[in-house]
Amino acid sequence: MGSIHKGAARARVEKRPTSTLAAFDGIMLAVMALLVASIAVVIVRGDQIGLSVQAYSPAAASSSRASIQVTFDNPLQAPVSDSALTLSPPIVGKLAVSGAQITLKPSQPLASGVQYRATLHAGIRATTGQELKHDVQWSFRVSPPRILYLGPTDNIVQNLYLIDPAQPGQTKQLTFSQTGLQGYDIAQDGSLAVYAELRADGTSSLSVLDLTTFATRPLYPCKDSICTNPAISPDGNTLAFEQANMNSGLNVGIGPPRVFLMDVPSQKVTPLFSDTQQLSYAPQWSPDGKLLMVFDSTDGGIVLHDAATGKNRSVQAIEGDIGTFSPDGKWFIYPTLSQQSSSHYVTHIALVDLTSPSLDQRSLEADKDADDDQSPVWSMDSQHIFFLRNTPSQPQPGLPQVAMMDITSGQVTTLVQDENYRENTIAPSPSGDVLLLQRFPVNNPAGHTEFWTYDLATRQLKQIGENGLYTRWIP
């Protein structure tokens, strides 16, 4: 009887887990059903909410070189139609997709002073399956171009200044270095500038200036070296610059310059050339960022460095003078020497075809042309160049005229000839309708370098400032 109780007791003990498990299973099934239902609700609700825009730019004011950019809350499903993002007034541009971002890059600068309405059209899909349910619209106005320069020229310590051509003489100081700046470059979209600043110990450093807020921040310290001539790649991800070692403690003096590259996101710095004996300076990016042009002082020529493949092509050129890329990226021009007699040389301009594997080139002047042509720059249409011309017949030697040449026909038009000024540099505006001239009044020995604008349509000259150098347009 005791054993039967033991068996009965055992039976009761063995049955209890079975009923408990059944109850537990029921609970779990209910939880799973609820979870599946919740997921279904989330999916349905997410589909109802659709793809969301997190940010867009430009939001209010824009430079003429800005790209239109939209960031979503999820990565996008490729491909995305070229008509997914449009502007009014309409523009021609290229649409690119990267992750959760769409970028519309205009083929030509946006029109100054114009208000654009951007429309992001419904139907864009994310990799999650979510879809943009409704059009998204916003407006922005393109700010007129401004001018940046180093000054004052009568002070050994120079800083960056800003001037609006619409308000001549009204300058704004942007940097306040006590030791002075040595050079700068402006980002293609006009958002920032990178400048080289001297330090008290003789070295220099690279810093960034925000051209909207005018705030500055350090970028690269250049330890025991001098960094100059920064050049920002079109996408803003790479910075090329010259660096010369101070060689402190070695008693060998400052070393020659070499071009270095900084990957801006990681701030990793590497030399352009792996051969440490290859000297280079004056970096300049092509408009599409595929080529970096430098002058190779080791071999005495211009080097075109392919940023993707690392391959180099060279063109023999005059020491110290580098070429200029055309805005469409198909050409570059550079100065050459033409011998007129046994002891007389003049400078001519050579045109190089970048689409040619052998870099075919030709002179834009006849070999026996006695005109001396210098400081060439491109027009925005890539069909004309502006340059400074000294002619044998001009009344006062050394006072070049501002001229324009059609690169196809070779026709030359004189734009400015003023016996009271020595013209120094030319810079076309971002829209190409105005030239910025840096000039010096020859009849005023105590005067300063002045900067003037020249309207190509009206042919009117207007002084906008003075006492500055290295004038550049901010697009």
Secondary structure, DSSP 8 states (H G I E B T S, - for coil): -HHHHHHHHHHHHHHHHHHHHHHHHHHHHHHHHHHHHHHHHHHHHHHHH---EEEEE-SSEE-TT--EEEEESS-B-S---TTSEEEES---EEEEEETTEEEEEESS---TT-EEEEEE-TT-BBTTS-B--S-EEEEEEE---EEEEEE-TTSSS-EEEEE-TTSTT-EEE----SS-EEEEEE-TTSSEEEEEEE-TTS-EEEEEEETTT--EEEEE--TTEEEEEEEE-TTSSEEEEEEEE--TTTTS-----EEEEEETTTTEEEESSS-TT--EEEEEE-TTSSEEEEEETTTTEEEEEETTT--EEEEE--TT---EE-TTSSEEEEEEEEE-SSS-EEEEEEEEETTSTT--EEESS-TT---EEEEEEE-TTSSEEEEEEE-TT-SSTT--EEEEEETTT--EEEEE--TTEEEEEEEE-TTSSEEEEEEEETT-TT---EEEEEETTT--EEEEEES-EEEEEE-
